[in-house]
Amino acid sequence: MKILYIIGNGFDINLGLKTRYSDFYEHYKTLQSKSPIVKTLKDNIGKNFKNWSDLEQAIGVYTENFNTVDEFIDVYEDIGDNLGDYLKEQENRFDFSKIDTEKLSEYLAFPERSLLKADKEILEEYKNKWNSEHWDVNIITLNYTNSLEQILGNDNTSLILGAHHNSKIFLRGLEHIHGYCDDRMIMGVNDVSQIKNQSFHNNQDILDALIKPYCNKVNKTTIDNLCNSQITKANLICIFGSSIGDTDNYWWHAIGEQLKKGICLLIFTRGEEISKRWSYKKAKSEREMRDYFLNKTNLNDEEKASFRDNIFVGVNTEMFGSISL
């Protein structure tokens, strides 16, 4: 059996790192800049803070303020350089030795244990189809930080996460689809429809910098091919800590295609705290997240109805919680 994780910034936040965009903006606006267009950008962020809740999407919209490619590159690289430095600093400040590696490994091996009983039992039965063979776990992180490497070690290939039915569960790979804080950092949008400045739509320099699929192609690392392959081969895909935003639609489309093959998808999400007394409200949160994800795919209405029961949603679960020593 192959289990694949898509990990977003919520993982770092859950650990206690200050990696929200809002945390970065508070730092960014204090930095001195000689560039008038960078100063204008910071003023725009300050006055329209809500519009910048998603940095990548906001950059696509903000392109309408540039007259030339050089103006865009100056601002784009200023944000990227400072964001990379900021995240690296947050990573260096954090004490990863206090994280319980064994507890994290258990979560990675058995994500269904964080679900409510009925869903847990369904997924356990589904996983038992592969009870006579080893299970492989792969991770695709959307983050620039090395948090997972800091916890699991840089040499994490073939790390044993646990055991099941007298067989082993291995971590086989950890891929940074968007690069790292200081290497091939990809910060952009999904496609040209998300670039508001239409004069940039046919400029290859802009596309190479800002359109994520183009960025991976020009970097020539083939990381995108590897991640596509992992999605295609996965039997269970788990999404944790991601807003499932439009700037990564390429990957949501790919997962949607895999639902047609009968795989299971498990989405962990944070929402409004629900009183145990009124726990029935979780059903609404689950339905909304299923609909939200399905609407990110290219599935038609009939396909959405057919595969929605293959999507399991964990709302405000303990997943990756209590891993501090």
Salt bridges, closest charged atoms under 4 A:
GLU26 OE1 - LYS29 NZ 3.24
ASP43 OD2 - LYS47 NZ 3.23
GLU56 OE1 - LYS212 NZ 2.94
GLU64 OE1 - LYS196 NZ 3.73
GLU89 OE2 - ARG93 NH2 2.62
GLU106 OE2 - ARG113 NH1 3.33
GLU112 OE1 - LYS127 NZ 2.92
ASP136 OD2 - LYS2 NZ 3.22
ASP136 OD1 - ARG172 NE 2.97
GLU149 OE2 - HIS176 NE2 2.70
ASP224 OD2 - LYS217 NZ 3.41
ASP246 OD1 - LYS296 NZ 2.28
ASP248 OD1 - HIS178 NE2 3.09
ASP248 OD1 - LYS212 NZ 2.97
GLU257 OE1 - LYS260 NZ 3.09
GLU286 OE1 - ARG290 NH2 3.94
ASP291 OD1 - ARG308 NH1 2.89
GLU303 OE2 - LYS260 NZ 3.64
